[in-house]
Amino acid sequence: MADNDYDPAGSTQMFRAFVDEAPAPQAPGSVTTYGSNNTSSSRTGLIVLVAVAAIAVLGAVVWLAVK
């Protein structure tokens, strides 16, 4: 590798390795879903986080109203 082609962060090499990867063979008729489990779990986490935040805000409003 030439010195002027060196990437100190390694991002170019990692990108090239990612792009050059051969996709895994699929069974005929199978449907590919990329990240379906990850998306649903992150969506569930987001919903839980919003619900907890809403309960905290509601509790603070009630506490201030009673005080």
mmJSON file of the N, C-alpha and C atoms, coordinates in Angstrom:
{"data_MODEL":{"atom_site":{
"group_PDB":["ATOM","ATOM","ATOM","ATOM","ATOM","ATOM","ATOM","ATOM","ATOM","ATOM","ATOM","ATOM","ATOM","ATOM","ATOM","ATOM","ATOM","ATOM","ATOM","ATOM","ATOM","ATOM","ATOM","ATOM","ATOM","ATOM","ATOM","ATOM","ATOM","ATOM","ATOM","ATOM","ATOM","ATOM","ATOM","ATOM","ATOM","ATOM","ATOM","ATOM","ATOM","ATOM","ATOM","ATOM","ATOM","ATOM","ATOM","ATOM","ATOM","ATOM","ATOM","ATOM","ATOM","ATOM","ATOM","ATOM","ATOM","ATOM","ATOM","ATOM","ATOM","ATOM","ATOM","ATOM","ATOM","ATOM","ATOM","ATOM","ATOM","ATOM","ATOM","ATOM","ATOM","ATOM","ATOM","ATOM","ATOM","ATOM","ATOM","ATOM","ATOM","ATOM","ATOM","ATOM","ATOM","ATOM","ATOM","ATOM","ATOM","ATOM","ATOM","ATOM","ATOM","ATOM","ATOM","ATOM","ATOM","ATOM","ATOM","ATOM","ATOM","ATOM","ATOM","ATOM","ATOM","ATOM","ATOM","ATOM","ATOM","ATOM","ATOM","ATOM","ATOM","ATOM","ATOM","ATOM","ATOM","ATOM","ATOM","ATOM","ATOM","ATOM","ATOM","ATOM","ATOM","ATOM","ATOM","ATOM","ATOM","ATOM","ATOM","ATOM","ATOM","ATOM","ATOM","ATOM","ATOM","ATOM","ATOM","ATOM","ATOM","ATOM","ATOM","ATOM","ATOM","ATOM","ATOM","ATOM","ATOM","ATOM","ATOM","ATOM","ATOM","ATOM","ATOM","ATOM","ATOM","ATOM","ATOM","ATOM","ATOM","ATOM","ATOM","ATOM","ATOM","ATOM","ATOM","ATOM","ATOM","ATOM","ATOM","ATOM","ATOM","ATOM","ATOM","ATOM","ATOM","ATOM","ATOM","ATOM","ATOM","ATOM","ATOM","ATOM","ATOM","ATOM","ATOM","ATOM","ATOM","ATOM","ATOM","ATOM","ATOM","ATOM","ATOM","ATOM","ATOM","ATOM","ATOM","ATOM","ATOM"],
"id":[1,2,3,4,5,6,7,8,9,10,11,12,13,14,15,16,17,18,19,20,21,22,23,24,25,26,27,28,29,30,31,32,33,34,35,36,37,38,39,40,41,42,43,44,45,46,47,48,49,50,51,52,53,54,55,56,57,58,59,60,61,62,63,64,65,66,67,68,69,70,71,72,73,74,75,76,77,78,79,80,81,82,83,84,85,86,87,88,89,90,91,92,93,94,95,96,97,98,99,100,101,102,103,104,105,106,107,108,109,110,111,112,113,114,115,116,117,118,119,120,121,122,123,124,125,126,127,128,129,130,131,132,133,134,135,136,137,138,139,140,141,142,143,144,145,146,147,148,149,150,151,152,153,154,155,156,157,158,159,160,161,162,163,164,165,166,167,168,169,170,171,172,173,174,175,176,177,178,179,180,181,182,183,184,185,186,187,188,189,190,191,192,193,194,195,196,197,198,199,200,201],
"type_symbol":["N","C","C","N","C","C","N","C","C","N","C","C","N","C","C","N","C","C","N","C","C","N","C","C","N","C","C","N","C","C","N","C","C","N","C","C","N","C","C","N","C","C","N","C","C","N","C","C","N","C","C","N","C","C","N","C","C","N","C","C","N","C","C","N","C","C","N","C","C","N","C","C","N","C","C","N","C","C","N","C","C","N","C","C","N","C","C","N","C","C","N","C","C","N","C","C","N","C","C","N","C","C","N","C","C","N","C","C","N","C","C","N","C","C","N","C","C","N","C","C","N","C","C","N","C","C","N","C","C","N","C","C","N","C","C","N","C","C","N","C","C","N","C","C","N","C","C","N","C","C","N","C","C","N","C","C","N","C","C","N","C","C","N","C","C","N","C","C","N","C","C","N","C","C","N","C","C","N","C","C","N","C","C","N","C","C","N","C","C","N","C","C","N","C","C","N","C","C","N","C","C"],
"label_atom_id":["N","CA","C","N","CA","C","N","CA","C","N","CA","C","N","CA","C","N","CA","C","N","CA","C","N","CA","C","N","CA","C","N","CA","C","N","CA","C","N","CA","C","N","CA","C","N","CA","C","N","CA","C","N","CA","C","N","CA","C","N","CA","C","N","CA","C","N","CA","C","N","CA","C","N","CA","C","N","CA","C","N","CA","C","N","CA","C","N","CA","C","N","CA","C","N","CA","C","N","CA","C","N","CA","C","N","CA","C","N","CA","C","N","CA","C","N","CA","C","N","CA","C","N","CA","C","N","CA","C","N","CA","C","N","CA","C","N","CA","C","N","CA","C","N","CA","C","N","CA","C","N","CA","C","N","CA","C","N","CA","C","N","CA","C","N","CA","C","N","CA","C","N","CA","C","N","CA","C","N","CA","C","N","CA","C","N","CA","C","N","CA","C","N","CA","C","N","CA","C","N","CA","C","N","CA","C","N","CA","C","N","CA","C","N","CA","C","N","CA","C","N","CA","C","N","CA","C","N","CA","C","N","CA","C"],
"label_alt_id":[null,null,null,null,null,null,null,null,null,null,null,null,null,null,null,null,null,null,null,null,null,null,null,null,null,null,null,null,null,null,null,null,null,null,null,null,null,null,null,null,null,null,null,null,null,null,null,null,null,null,null,null,null,null,null,null,null,null,null,null,null,null,null,null,null,null,null,null,null,null,null,null,null,null,null,null,null,null,null,null,null,null,null,null,null,null,null,null,null,null,null,null,null,null,null,null,null,null,null,null,null,null,null,null,null,null,null,null,null,null,null,null,null,null,null,null,null,null,null,null,null,null,null,null,null,null,null,null,null,null,null,null,null,null,null,null,null,null,null,null,null,null,null,null,null,null,null,null,null,null,null,null,null,null,null,null,null,null,null,null,null,null,null,null,null,null,null,null,null,null,null,null,null,null,null,null,null,null,null,null,null,null,null,null,null,null,null,null,null,null,null,null,null,null,null,null,null,null,null,null,null],
"label_comp_id":["MET","MET","MET","ALA","ALA","ALA","ASP","ASP","ASP","ASN","ASN","ASN","ASP","ASP","ASP","TYR","TYR","TYR","ASP","ASP","ASP","PRO","PRO","PRO","ALA","ALA","ALA","GLY","GLY","GLY","SER","SER","SER","THR","THR","THR","GLN","GLN","GLN","MET","MET","MET","PHE","PHE","PHE","ARG","ARG","ARG","ALA","ALA","ALA","PHE","PHE","PHE","VAL","VAL","VAL","ASP","ASP","ASP","GLU","GLU","GLU","ALA","ALA","ALA","PRO","PRO","PRO","ALA","ALA","ALA","PRO","PRO","PRO","GLN","GLN","GLN","ALA","ALA","ALA","PRO","PRO","PRO","GLY","GLY","GLY","SER","SER","SER","VAL","VAL","VAL","THR","THR","THR","THR","THR","THR","TYR","TYR","TYR","GLY","GLY","GLY","SER","SER","SER","ASN","ASN","ASN","ASN","ASN","ASN","THR","THR","THR","SER","SER","SER","SER","SER","SER","SER","SER","SER","ARG","ARG","ARG","THR","THR","THR","GLY","GLY","GLY","LEU","LEU","LEU","ILE","ILE","ILE","VAL","VAL","VAL","LEU","LEU","LEU","VAL","VAL","VAL","ALA","ALA","ALA","VAL","VAL","VAL","ALA","ALA","ALA","ALA","ALA","ALA","ILE","ILE","ILE","ALA","ALA","ALA","VAL","VAL","VAL","LEU","LEU","LEU","GLY","GLY","GLY","ALA","ALA","ALA","VAL","VAL","VAL","VAL","VAL","VAL","TRP","TRP","TRP","LEU","LEU","LEU","ALA","ALA","ALA","VAL","VAL","VAL","LYS","LYS","LYS"],
"label_asym_id":["A","A","A","A","A","A","A","A","A","A","A","A","A","A","A","A","A","A","A","A","A","A","A","A","A","A","A","A","A","A","A","A","A","A","A","A","A","A","A","A","A","A","A","A","A","A","A","A","A","A","A","A","A","A","A","A","A","A","A","A","A","A","A","A","A","A","A","A","A","A","A","A","A","A","A","A","A","A","A","A","A","A","A","A","A","A","A","A","A","A","A","A","A","A","A","A","A","A","A","A","A","A","A","A","A","A","A","A","A","A","A","A","A","A","A","A","A","A","A","A","A","A","A","A","A","A","A","A","A","A","A","A","A","A","A","A","A","A","A","A","A","A","A","A","A","A","A","A","A","A","A","A","A","A","A","A","A","A","A","A","A","A","A","A","A","A","A","A","A","A","A","A","A","A","A","A","A","A","A","A","A","A","A","A","A","A","A","A","A","A","A","A","A","A","A","A","A","A","A","A","A"],
"label_entity_id":["1","1","1","1","1","1","1","1","1","1","1","1","1","1","1","1","1","1","1","1","1","1","1","1","1","1","1","1","1","1","1","1","1","1","1","1","1","1","1","1","1","1","1","1","1","1","1","1","1","1","1","1","1","1","1","1","1","1","1","1","1","1","1","1","1","1","1","1","1","1","1","1","1","1","1","1","1","1","1","1","1","1","1","1","1","1","1","1","1","1","1","1","1","1","1","1","1","1","1","1","1","1","1","1","1","1","1","1","1","1","1","1","1","1","1","1","1","1","1","1","1","1","1","1","1","1","1","1","1","1","1","1","1","1","1","1","1","1","1","1","1","1","1","1","1","1","1","1","1","1","1","1","1","1","1","1","1","1","1","1","1","1","1","1","1","1","1","1","1","1","1","1","1","1","1","1","1","1","1","1","1","1","1","1","1","1","1","1","1","1","1","1","1","1","1","1","1","1","1","1","1"],
"label_seq_id":[1,1,1,2,2,2,3,3,3,4,4,4,5,5,5,6,6,6,7,7,7,8,8,8,9,9,9,10,10,10,11,11,11,12,12,12,13,13,13,14,14,14,15,15,15,16,16,16,17,17,17,18,18,18,19,19,19,20,20,20,21,21,21,22,22,22,23,23,23,24,24,24,25,25,25,26,26,26,27,27,27,28,28,28,29,29,29,30,30,30,31,31,31,32,32,32,33,33,33,34,34,34,35,35,35,36,36,36,37,37,37,38,38,38,39,39,39,40,40,40,41,41,41,42,42,42,43,43,43,44,44,44,45,45,45,46,46,46,47,47,47,48,48,48,49,49,49,50,50,50,51,51,51,52,52,52,53,53,53,54,54,54,55,55,55,56,56,56,57,57,57,58,58,58,59,59,59,60,60,60,61,61,61,62,62,62,63,63,63,64,64,64,65,65,65,66,66,66,67,67,67],
"pdbx_PDB_ins_code":[null,null,null,null,null,null,null,null,null,null,null,null,null,null,null,null,null,null,null,null,null,null,null,null,null,null,null,null,null,null,null,null,null,null,null,null,null,null,null,null,null,null,null,null,null,null,null,null,null,null,null,null,null,null,null,null,null,null,null,null,null,null,null,null,null,null,null,null,null,null,null,null,null,null,null,null,null,null,null,null,null,null,null,null,null,null,null,null,null,null,null,null,null,null,null,null,null,null,null,null,null,null,null,null,null,null,null,null,null,null,null,null,null,null,null,null,null,null,null,null,null,null,null,null,null,null,null,null,null,null,null,null,null,null,null,null,null,null,null,null,null,null,null,null,null,null,null,null,null,null,null,null,null,null,null,null,null,null,null,null,null,null,null,null,null,null,null,null,null,null,null,null,null,null,null,null,null,null,null,null,null,null,null,null,null,null,null,null,null,null,null,null,null,null,null,null,null,null,null,null,null],
"Cartn_x":[0.85,0.0,0.9,0.584,1.37,1.037,1.992,1.784,0.661,0.494,-0.554,-1.938,-2.01,-3.279,-3.691,-2.937,-3.197,-4.331,-5.29,-6.409,-6.21,-5.796,-5.481,-6.683,-7.885,-9.058,-9.492,-9.058,-9.419,-10.815,-11.502,-12.886,-12.979,-12.032,-12.075,-11.895,-10.964,-10.747,-11.975,-12.586,-13.766,-14.922,-15.067,-16.13,-15.911,-14.693,-14.395,-14.643,-14.289,-14.536,-16.038,-16.806,-18.261,-18.868,-18.437,-18.995,-18.593,-17.375,-16.881,-17.4,-18.094,-18.624,-19.659,-19.585,-20.589,-21.812,-23.007,-24.203,-24.382,-24.955,-25.187,-26.23,-26.076,-27.061,-28.412,-29.472,-30.829,-31.564,-32.484,-33.32,-34.302,-34.638,-35.595,-36.935,-37.477,-38.777,-38.734,-37.556,-37.485,-37.537,-38.07,-38.192,-37.101,-36.366,-35.298,-35.85,-35.671,-36.047,-34.806,-34.344,-33.128,-33.468,-32.946,-33.085,-34.483,-35.339,-36.712,-36.748,-35.948,-35.939,-35.367,-34.31,-33.687,-34.641,-35.387,-36.306,-37.427,-37.988,-39.099,-38.628,-37.427,-36.947,-36.6,-36.039,-35.739,-37.018,-38.024,-39.309,-39.974,-39.902,-40.477,-39.764,-38.443,-37.686,-38.052,-38.261,-38.644,-40.016,-40.95,-42.298,-42.243,-41.46,-41.323,-40.699,-39.679,-39.018,-39.981,-40.778,-41.75,-42.811,-43.258,-44.266,-43.723,-42.496,-41.881,-41.714,-41.301,-41.141,-42.491,-43.542,-44.872,-45.376,-45.139,-45.554,-44.781,-43.496,-42.695,-43.188,-43.499,-44.001,-45.36,-46.228,-47.545,-47.429,-46.528,-46.31,-45.801,-44.906,-44.384,-45.479,-46.352,-47.464,-48.418,-48.746,-49.644,-48.98,-47.703,-46.984,-46.988,-46.733,-46.737,-48.142,-49.173,-50.544,-50.981,-50.527,-50.924,-50.12,-48.908,-48.014,-48.49],
"Cartn_y":[-1.174,0.0,1.243,2.179,3.402,4.317,5.162,6.061,7.054,7.497,8.485,7.835,6.51,5.796,5.296,5.648,5.163,5.957,5.261,5.883,5.64,6.655,6.432,5.939,6.332,5.887,4.489,4.046,2.725,2.659,3.797,3.758,3.318,3.715,3.3,1.792,1.237,-0.197,-0.956,-0.465,-1.137,-1.057,0.098,0.238,-0.715,-0.795,-1.702,-3.154,-3.523,-4.884,-5.159,-4.164,-4.315,-4.475,-3.644,-3.681,-4.971,-5.435,-6.61,-7.925,-7.878,-9.107,-9.718,-11.016,-11.709,-11.95,-11.7,-11.951,-13.437,-13.763,-15.164,-15.753,-17.002,-17.616,-17.75,-17.51,-17.546,-18.763,-19.272,-20.364,-19.809,-20.577,-20.097,-19.765,-18.639,-18.221,-17.55,-17.403,-16.757,-15.251,-14.602,-13.147,-12.578,-11.623,-10.995,-9.787,-9.774,-8.615,-8.162,-6.998,-6.469,-5.754,-6.248,-5.565,-5.538,-6.468,-6.419,-6.568,-7.458,-7.624,-6.405,-5.849,-4.67,-3.484,-3.314,-2.188,-2.301,-3.492,-3.634,-3.456,-3.944,-3.787,-2.336,-1.628,-0.217,0.603,0.217,0.921,0.673,-0.54,-0.853,-0.07,-0.002,0.772,2.24,2.766,4.18,4.426,3.514,3.661,3.62,2.705,2.607,3.881,4.384,5.613,6.798,6.93,8.031,7.873,6.65,6.429,6.786,6.387,6.707,8.222,8.892,10.345,11.032,10.536,11.131,10.947,9.783,9.536,10.441,10.632,11.511,12.949,13.413,14.787,14.923,13.948,13.992,13.974,13.154,13.127,14.454,15.101,16.406,17.453,17.42,18.39,18.18,16.931,16.647,17.065,16.78,17.148,18.666,19.398,20.861,21.415,20.761,21.223,20.979,19.881,19.55,20.368,20.691,21.411,22.772],
"Cartn_z":[0.0,0.0,0.0,-0.836,-0.925,0.25,0.624,1.763,1.503,0.259,-0.023,-0.089,-0.055,-0.109,1.28,2.313,3.666,4.307,4.895,5.601,7.092,7.88,9.29,10.093,9.713,10.459,10.035,8.876,8.388,7.816,7.697,7.228,5.77,4.954,3.556,3.443,4.206,4.158,4.674,5.744,6.276,5.283,4.609,3.618,2.46,1.987,0.875,1.277,2.495,2.962,3.039,3.459,3.537,2.152,1.209,-0.14,-0.855,-0.618,-1.319,-0.737,0.403,0.982,0.052,-0.135,-0.94,-0.073,-0.597,0.204,0.452,1.598,1.947,1.012,0.619,-0.269,0.427,-0.329,0.207,-0.339,0.433,-0.038,-1.071,-2.085,-3.088,-2.445,-2.821,-2.31,-0.955,-0.37,0.943,0.773,1.773,1.755,2.632,2.107,2.867,3.608,4.923,5.726,6.459,6.145,6.748,8.036,9.158,10.431,10.994,10.625,11.124,12.638,13.193,14.647,15.332,14.78,15.363,15.338,14.244,14.128,15.137,15.299,16.231,17.664,17.994,19.355,19.657,18.677,18.927,18.997,18.228,18.281,19.631,20.137,21.44,22.538,22.456,23.433,23.41,22.211,22.079,22.692,22.454,23.016,24.541,25.086,26.543,27.107,26.432,26.885,26.876,25.831,25.746,26.838,27.088,28.122,29.501,29.791,31.084,31.234,30.156,30.208,30.427,29.77,29.942,31.364,31.944,33.328,34.283,34.023,34.879,34.805,33.605,33.45,34.115,33.915,34.547,36.063,36.586,38.027,38.559,37.814,38.231,38.232,37.24,37.168,38.336,38.64,39.762,41.077,41.24,42.463,42.651,41.556,41.651,41.927,41.387,41.606,43.057,43.662,45.036,46.021,45.708,46.61,46.927],
"occupancy":[1.0,1.0,1.0,1.0,1.0,1.0,1.0,1.0,1.0,1.0,1.0,1.0,1.0,1.0,1.0,1.0,1.0,1.0,1.0,1.0,1.0,1.0,1.0,1.0,1.0,1.0,1.0,1.0,1.0,1.0,1.0,1.0,1.0,1.0,1.0,1.0,1.0,1.0,1.0,1.0,1.0,1.0,1.0,1.0,1.0,1.0,1.0,1.0,1.0,1.0,1.0,1.0,1.0,1.0,1.0,1.0,1.0,1.0,1.0,1.0,1.0,1.0,1.0,1.0,1.0,1.0,1.0,1.0,1.0,1.0,1.0,1.0,1.0,1.0,1.0,1.0,1.0,1.0,1.0,1.0,1.0,1.0,1.0,1.0,1.0,1.0,1.0,1.0,1.0,1.0,1.0,1.0,1.0,1.0,1.0,1.0,1.0,1.0,1.0,1.0,1.0,1.0,1.0,1.0,1.0,1.0,1.0,1.0,1.0,1.0,1.0,1.0,1.0,1.0,1.0,1.0,1.0,1.0,1.0,1.0,1.0,1.0,1.0,1.0,1.0,1.0,1.0,1.0,1.0,1.0,1.0,1.0,1.0,1.0,1.0,1.0,1.0,1.0,1.0,1.0,1.0,1.0,1.0,1.0,1.0,1.0,1.0,1.0,1.0,1.0,1.0,1.0,1.0,1.0,1.0,1.0,1.0,1.0,1.0,1.0,1.0,1.0,1.0,1.0,1.0,1.0,1.0,1.0,1.0,1.0,1.0,1.0,1.0,1.0,1.0,1.0,1.0,1.0,1.0,1.0,1.0,1.0,1.0,1.0,1.0,1.0,1.0,1.0,1.0,1.0,1.0,1.0,1.0,1.0,1.0,1.0,1.0,1.0,1.0,1.0,1.0],
"B_iso_or_equiv":[0.0,0.0,0.0,0.0,0.0,0.0,0.0,0.0,0.0,0.0,0.0,0.0,0.0,0.0,0.0,0.0,0.0,0.0,0.0,0.0,0.0,0.0,0.0,0.0,0.0,0.0,0.0,0.0,0.0,0.0,0.0,0.0,0.0,0.0,0.0,0.0,0.0,0.0,0.0,0.0,0.0,0.0,0.0,0.0,0.0,0.0,0.0,0.0,0.0,0.0,0.0,0.0,0.0,0.0,0.0,0.0,0.0,0.0,0.0,0.0,0.0,0.0,0.0,0.0,0.0,0.0,0.0,0.0,0.0,0.0,0.0,0.0,0.0,0.0,0.0,0.0,0.0,0.0,0.0,0.0,0.0,0.0,0.0,0.0,0.0,0.0,0.0,0.0,0.0,0.0,0.0,0.0,0.0,0.0,0.0,0.0,0.0,0.0,0.0,0.0,0.0,0.0,0.0,0.0,0.0,0.0,0.0,0.0,0.0,0.0,0.0,0.0,0.0,0.0,0.0,0.0,0.0,0.0,0.0,0.0,0.0,0.0,0.0,0.0,0.0,0.0,0.0,0.0,0.0,0.0,0.0,0.0,0.0,0.0,0.0,0.0,0.0,0.0,0.0,0.0,0.0,0.0,0.0,0.0,0.0,0.0,0.0,0.0,0.0,0.0,0.0,0.0,0.0,0.0,0.0,0.0,0.0,0.0,0.0,0.0,0.0,0.0,0.0,0.0,0.0,0.0,0.0,0.0,0.0,0.0,0.0,0.0,0.0,0.0,0.0,0.0,0.0,0.0,0.0,0.0,0.0,0.0,0.0,0.0,0.0,0.0,0.0,0.0,0.0,0.0,0.0,0.0,0.0,0.0,0.0,0.0,0.0,0.0,0.0,0.0,0.0],
"pdbx_formal_charge":[null,null,null,null,null,null,null,null,null,null,null,null,null,null,null,null,null,null,null,null,null,null,null,null,null,null,null,null,null,null,null,null,null,null,null,null,null,null,null,null,null,null,null,null,null,null,null,null,null,null,null,null,null,null,null,null,null,null,null,null,null,null,null,null,null,null,null,null,null,null,null,null,null,null,null,null,null,null,null,null,null,null,null,null,null,null,null,null,null,null,null,null,null,null,null,null,null,null,null,null,null,null,null,null,null,null,null,null,null,null,null,null,null,null,null,null,null,null,null,null,null,null,null,null,null,null,null,null,null,null,null,null,null,null,null,null,null,null,null,null,null,null,null,null,null,null,null,null,null,null,null,null,null,null,null,null,null,null,null,null,null,null,null,null,null,null,null,null,null,null,null,null,null,null,null,null,null,null,null,null,null,null,null,null,null,null,null,null,null,null,null,null,null,null,null,null,null,null,null,null,null],
"auth_seq_id":[1,1,1,2,2,2,3,3,3,4,4,4,5,5,5,6,6,6,7,7,7,8,8,8,9,9,9,10,10,10,11,11,11,12,12,12,13,13,13,14,14,14,15,15,15,16,16,16,17,17,17,18,18,18,19,19,19,20,20,20,21,21,21,22,22,22,23,23,23,24,24,24,25,25,25,26,26,26,27,27,27,28,28,28,29,29,29,30,30,30,31,31,31,32,32,32,33,33,33,34,34,34,35,35,35,36,36,36,37,37,37,38,38,38,39,39,39,40,40,40,41,41,41,42,42,42,43,43,43,44,44,44,45,45,45,46,46,46,47,47,47,48,48,48,49,49,49,50,50,50,51,51,51,52,52,52,53,53,53,54,54,54,55,55,55,56,56,56,57,57,57,58,58,58,59,59,59,60,60,60,61,61,61,62,62,62,63,63,63,64,64,64,65,65,65,66,66,66,67,67,67],
"auth_comp_id":["MET","MET","MET","ALA","ALA","ALA","ASP","ASP","ASP","ASN","ASN","ASN","ASP","ASP","ASP","TYR","TYR","TYR","ASP","ASP","ASP","PRO","PRO","PRO","ALA","ALA","ALA","GLY","GLY","GLY","SER","SER","SER","THR","THR","THR","GLN","GLN","GLN","MET","MET","MET","PHE","PHE","PHE","ARG","ARG","ARG","ALA","ALA","ALA","PHE","PHE","PHE","VAL","VAL","VAL","ASP","ASP","ASP","GLU","GLU","GLU","ALA","ALA","ALA","PRO","PRO","PRO","ALA","ALA","ALA","PRO","PRO","PRO","GLN","GLN","GLN","ALA","ALA","ALA","PRO","PRO","PRO","GLY","GLY","GLY","SER","SER","SER","VAL","VAL","VAL","THR","THR","THR","THR","THR","THR","TYR","TYR","TYR","GLY","GLY","GLY","SER","SER","SER","ASN","ASN","ASN","ASN","ASN","ASN","THR","THR","THR","SER","SER","SER","SER","SER","SER","SER","SER","SER","ARG","ARG","ARG","THR","THR","THR","GLY","GLY","GLY","LEU","LEU","LEU","ILE","ILE","ILE","VAL","VAL","VAL","LEU","LEU","LEU","VAL","VAL","VAL","ALA","ALA","ALA","VAL","VAL","VAL","ALA","ALA","ALA","ALA","ALA","ALA","ILE","ILE","ILE","ALA","ALA","ALA","VAL","VAL","VAL","LEU","LEU","LEU","GLY","GLY","GLY","ALA","ALA","ALA","VAL","VAL","VAL","VAL","VAL","VAL","TRP","TRP","TRP","LEU","LEU","LEU","ALA","ALA","ALA","VAL","VAL","VAL","LYS","LYS","LYS"],
"auth_asym_id":["A","A","A","A","A","A","A","A","A","A","A","A","A","A","A","A","A","A","A","A","A","A","A","A","A","A","A","A","A","A","A","A","A","A","A","A","A","A","A","A","A","A","A","A","A","A","A","A","A","A","A","A","A","A","A","A","A","A","A","A","A","A","A","A","A","A","A","A","A","A","A","A","A","A","A","A","A","A","A","A","A","A","A","A","A","A","A","A","A","A","A","A","A","A","A","A","A","A","A","A","A","A","A","A","A","A","A","A","A","A","A","A","A","A","A","A","A","A","A","A","A","A","A","A","A","A","A","A","A","A","A","A","A","A","A","A","A","A","A","A","A","A","A","A","A","A","A","A","A","A","A","A","A","A","A","A","A","A","A","A","A","A","A","A","A","A","A","A","A","A","A","A","A","A","A","A","A","A","A","A","A","A","A","A","A","A","A","A","A","A","A","A","A","A","A","A","A","A","A","A","A"],
"auth_atom_id":["N","CA","C","N","CA","C","N","CA","C","N","CA","C","N","CA","C","N","CA","C","N","CA","C","N","CA","C","N","CA","C","N","CA","C","N","CA","C","N","CA","C","N","CA","C","N","CA","C","N","CA","C","N","CA","C","N","CA","C","N","CA","C","N","CA","C","N","CA","C","N","CA","C","N","CA","C","N","CA","C","N","CA","C","N","CA","C","N","CA","C","N","CA","C","N","CA","C","N","CA","C","N","CA","C","N","CA","C","N","CA","C","N","CA","C","N","CA","C","N","CA","C","N","CA","C","N","CA","C","N","CA","C","N","CA","C","N","CA","C","N","CA","C","N","CA","C","N","CA","C","N","CA","C","N","CA","C","N","CA","C","N","CA","C","N","CA","C","N","CA","C","N","CA","C","N","CA","C","N","CA","C","N","CA","C","N","CA","C","N","CA","C","N","CA","C","N","CA","C","N","CA","C","N","CA","C","N","CA","C","N","CA","C","N","CA","C","N","CA","C","N","CA","C","N","CA","C","N","CA","C","N","CA","C"],
"pdbx_PDB_model_num":[1,1,1,1,1,1,1,1,1,1,1,1,1,1,1,1,1,1,1,1,1,1,1,1,1,1,1,1,1,1,1,1,1,1,1,1,1,1,1,1,1,1,1,1,1,1,1,1,1,1,1,1,1,1,1,1,1,1,1,1,1,1,1,1,1,1,1,1,1,1,1,1,1,1,1,1,1,1,1,1,1,1,1,1,1,1,1,1,1,1,1,1,1,1,1,1,1,1,1,1,1,1,1,1,1,1,1,1,1,1,1,1,1,1,1,1,1,1,1,1,1,1,1,1,1,1,1,1,1,1,1,1,1,1,1,1,1,1,1,1,1,1,1,1,1,1,1,1,1,1,1,1,1,1,1,1,1,1,1,1,1,1,1,1,1,1,1,1,1,1,1,1,1,1,1,1,1,1,1,1,1,1,1,1,1,1,1,1,1,1,1,1,1,1,1,1,1,1,1,1,1]
}}}
